[in-house]
């Protein structure tokens, strides 16, 4: 992972430095209809952005589509962007995913900088070089690995978020805690998510980013240990795709429900400690509510899992855990076990 991840309280100065290093012929800022109101006013008067052009697309993961991507390409083409231009992605995971893919493909590649504005984007979507869009009703079906020139993380954006969006990102932080060590996981499970101390949250966020960064550096293109970062996502992406056809849920909520299912498989198939599993499951149930699935949805969910990008030879691939920080990639489970995990999510 070549790009720097910078935690900064001086965003204008830091951004100016990276723009100067890129020496772009034009600067574009990608926002959505939420960040154009909540976040763009904070940066629009930065001197380094004085001649920039703003592009705005519809918000939410339902709009992480080929249509939105085409809208960005069309705008870049209309405004005569070149391979030497720079795209700044200002927003959450949808913007950093789609914007990164737009930049990776326009003119066969232009440079981009991520300014993540949600917890989810800070700890997950903008870090690690994955870009892409949803396609055919499936999550992140089309995409590419492409590193940003930089990811600039500023605490000020946390003040713009509601609790639901903080919880969405926090699910990815729980995942990182499970992948690292018990002391880190304990910090996350004992953090008061109902009365959020932003300073403490930011410290946990920095630690979480470091967990992901270390894994990505070992395996940039997900051939081996980076698959660990998909923990909770085999079920989670299926839940998210299922919900896209009904009532959309935030990505982190889908991942939280996926963690519950994959903890169950980890206990049964890998001997993961039951007591730790219960602590995590209780936290998720207390803060993320219930996913309204029934037994009638199981076939559809299993079918969605069969489209997961990690699969090989038609077999559903899971990342499971033997213990906190003891990762078992490339694991499989029978359809019966998958159904049991879904039962566990519904009934506990």
N, C-alpha and C positions, 0 to 999 in steps of 0.2 A: 504494500500500500504506500504509494509514493507521496500522496498529498498530505500536507500538514493539517492537523486538527487543532485549532487554536481556541482556547477559552479566553475571552476578552471582555473587559468592561469598557474598552475604548474602541467601539466598533468602527467609527468613522476613520480613525487613524489606521487601524489594522487593515480595513478594506482598501483604503487609499494605497497602502503599501503594496498589496497584492495586485491591484489594478495597474499600478506603475510598473510592476515586474512583468505583467502580461503585455503591456504596450498595445492595447487593442485599437483597431481603427474605429470601432463602434462598441458601445455598451448597451445591452438590453437587460431589463429586469422582468422576470416572470413572476406574476402574482395570481391569486385567484380572487373571487368576489368577496372573500372574507379578509384576506391579508391586505388587499388594496385599501380597505377601510381601517383595519386594526394595526397594521404594521408599516405599510408604505409611507404614511405621513411622518414616521420617525426617521426615515432615511432619505426622503425625496429632496431634502435641502442640503444633503452632504455635498461638499464642493466636488468631490471625486465623481459624483453622479450627475453633474450639472447638465451634461449633454446626452444623458441616457434616454432610452426609449422604453416605455412601460408596456408590457403585454399582459392582459388579464383574461383568464379562462374561468369557466364555472368551477366551483369548489366541490369537494367530497369525492370519495373513491369511486362512486358511480360514474364520475366524469373523467376517470383516468383511462381514457379510451383513445382509439385511433382518430375519432373525430376531433377531440381536444388537441391531440398531437399534430394533426393536420392544420389546425388553426394556428398553432405556434409556428410550424414550418412556413405556412402562407405569409404570416406576418414578417418573419425573418427575411423571406424572399422579397416581399413588397418593399421592405425598408433597406434592401440591398446589403444584408449581412454577408460577411465573407468568412472564410476559414480563420481569419485573423481577428474576428470579432469576439466578444465575451458575453456570455449569458449568466446573469446572477439570478439564482433561484431563491426567492424569498417566500418561504411558506413551510407547510408541514410535509409529511411524507409523500403525499400525492404530487406536490409541486417538485420536490427534489427528485422523485422517481421519473416523472414525465419530462421535467425540464432537462434532467441529465441525459435521458434517451434522445430528446430533441437535439441537444447539442452534439451527442455522440454520432448522430446520423446526418445532420445537416452539413452539406458540402463534404461529406465523409469525415466530419469531426471538427467542431469548434470548441474552444475552451469554455469552462463554466466554473463558477464558485457557488457553493451552497451556503445560504444563510438560514439554517433551520429555526423555525419559530415555535415548534411544539416539542414536548418532551419526547414523543415518539420519533420525530425526525432527528432530534439531537442524539439520541442513544442508539438509533437503528437505521432509519431510512437513508440518511444523508452520509453515513459512515460506511465505507467498505466498497464503494464502486459499483454497486448493483443499480441499474437503471431499468425502466420498463413501463409497460402499460398492461391493463387487463384486456383480455380478448376472448371472444366466444363464451362469455360467462365464467371465465376462469381467471384467478388472480395471477398477475404478473406473468402471463403466458408468453408475451413477446418482450424482449429486452436485450441488454448487452452489459458486459462489465466495462465500465469506463470511469476512471478516477477524476474527481474534481481537482482543480488547481489548488483549492483550499476549502476547508469547512470551518466557518467562523461561528462560534457558539457564544452568545451573549445572554446574560441572566435577565436582561430587561424584558425579553419576550415572555418569560414565565408569568409575568404580571398580566398578560393579555389572555391567559387561558382560563377556561372554566374547569371545574373539578372533573367532569367526564373526560375531557381531553388530557388532563394530567394523569388520570387513572389509565387511560389508553396507553400512554407511554410507560407508565409504571409497570405494566405487565411485562414489557420487554426487559425492564430492569430486574424484575423477579427472575426472569429466565437467566439473565447474566449472573444473578446471585446463585442460582442452582448450578450453573456451569463453573463457578469459581471455588468458593470455600464457605464453610458454615458460618464464620463470623460475619462475612458480607451478607449472606442470606438472612441472618438474625437481625442485622441492622435494618434491612428492608422490611422484615415482618413486624418489627417493633416501631417503625416510623409512624407517627401520627398522621395518617392520610386524611383524617377528618378535620384537622386543624393544622394546615400545612405551614411549616416554617421554610420559606423559600431558600434561606441560606443553607439549611441542612439538606434540603432537597438537591440543591446545586452540588453540594459535596458528594452526595450519593450518585448524582448524575455523572460527575467526573470519573468516579470509580467504575461506573458501569461502562462508559465509553472506553476506558482502558482495557476492560475485559474483552470487549469486541475487537478492539484494535490489535491486541496481541494475537488473537485467533486468526484474524484476517491476514496479518503479516506472515503467518506461517503457511497460509494456503489461500492466496488471493482469488483463485478461480474455482474454489469449492470442489476440489478433487478429493479431499480427505477431511482433515479435522474441522474445516470451516462448516461442514455439515452439522456440527454441534449447534451452530447458531439457528438451525431449523427446529430446535427443540420446541415442542408445542405447536409447530406450524403445519405438520401433516394433517392433524385434525383441524387446526386453526384456520388454514386456508380453505378447507372444505366447509367449515362453518360460515366463513365469510362469503364464499361463493353461494352457498345455500341462502344466506340472508339477503344477498343482492337481488335475489328473485322474489323477495318478500318485503321485509322491513330491514333496511341496511343497519348493520352494527359497525362500530368503530373497530379498526384492525386490532388494537390492543385487547379489546374485550374478547374477540374471537381467539386470540392467542391465549388469553387467560383460561378460557374454557378448554382449549387444546392442551394446556399444561395439566389441567386436572385429568384428562383422559390419558395423557402420556405418562403422568406420574403413576396412574393405576397400572399401566403396562410395565412400567419400570419396577414396581413392587412385585408384580406377579412373575415377570420374565427375567428380571435382573437382580432381585433381592434388595431393591432400594428400601431404606429404613421406613417402616410404616409410620412411626411417630413423626418423622420429618414431613412425610407426605401429608399427614393429617393437619399439621400446622399450616402448610402452604394452602391446602384445599380449603381449610376454614377461613383463611384470609381472603381467598378469592370469592368464596361464597358470601362472605360478609360485605364485600365491597363491589362486586361485579354482578350480583343478581343471578338470574337463571336464564339460560338459553331455552326458548320455548320449542324444543324438539320433542317428537314422540317416536314410538317404535316404527310408525309408518314412514318416517324420514330416513331410516337407516340405510336402505338400499341406495337412495339418492346420495347420501353422504359418502358411502363407500365408493360409489361410482366416481364422485368428485375426487376422492383420494387417489383413485387409479390414474388420474391425470397429473399427479404431483411430479414436479421436475426431478426429484431425487430418485424416482423409481427406476428400476432396471429389470429388463426381462419380464415386464408385466406384473412384478411383485411390488406391493406397497412398501416403501422404505421409511423407517422411523429412526430418529435419534432417541436413545433411551439413556437412563442413568443407573449406575450401580450404587452410587452414593453421591452426595454433593461434590461436584468437581471430578467425579469418575465417570467419564463419558463413554458410551458404547454406540458408535455410529453404524450405519448399514444393517439395522436390525429389522426383522420381519415379525408379523403377527398373523395368526389365522383370522378368518372372518368372524369366527365365534368369539375370539378374544377382543376383536374390535367392537363387536356388539356389546360385550361385557363392559368395555370401557365407556361406551355410550350410556349403558344402563347406570354405571357408576356416576357419570356426570348428572344424570337426571334424578337419581335416587340417593346418591351418596353412600 
